[in-house]
Amino acid sequence: MNNCMEKYDDIINLPHHVSKKHPQMSMSQRAAQFAPFAALTGHDKAIEDTAKRNEESYDL
């Protein structure tokens, strides 16, 4: 593991960059970037619908 860390010795202790052009994002704005993708919208509903159909088929 030590060998792996040696690759980053030149950058590991550099100060964090703060842009002079762009203001920092708020924590909520940064968190929104990691929100679930829109492609998954409705996924829970589809699972519920499938579960209901399966339960109904067992009732027959």
N, C-alpha and C positions, 0 to 999 in steps of 0.2 A: 504494500500500500504506500509505503514511503516513496517508492520510485514514481508512482502515479502523481503524487503531490509535487514532485520536483519539476514537473512540466510547467507548473503554474507559479513557481517561485518568483518570477519577474513581475507578476501582476497581482498576486494574492494580497498584498498590503497597500495597494494603491487607494487613495481616497475616493469616496463615492462621487461620481460626476453629478453636478447640478447644472442644468441648462440655464444660460443667461437669456435665451430667447423665449422659451416655453415655460409657463408656470407649472409647478408641480400639481399632479392630480390629487384630488381628495381620496381618502381611503375607500369611500363608496364608489367613486368612479373607477378606481383600480379594480375593485372587487367585481364590478359589473362586467369587466372584460373576461372574467372567468365563469360567468353565468352559463347555464346549460345552453347548448346550441339550439337554434330555432328548428333545426331538423328533427329534434326530439319532442317538439310541441305536439301534444295529443297522444304521445306514447302510452302514458298511464291510462288514458281513456280506452285505447285499443286493447290493452291488457285486461282491463275490467270487462270489456265487451266479450272478449274471448273466454274469460273465466265464466261469465254468465251463460254463454252458449254451451260450454262444457257441462256446467251444472244442470242445465235444462236437458241435455242429452242423457245424463245419468238418471234423471227423473222419469224418463220414458221407460 
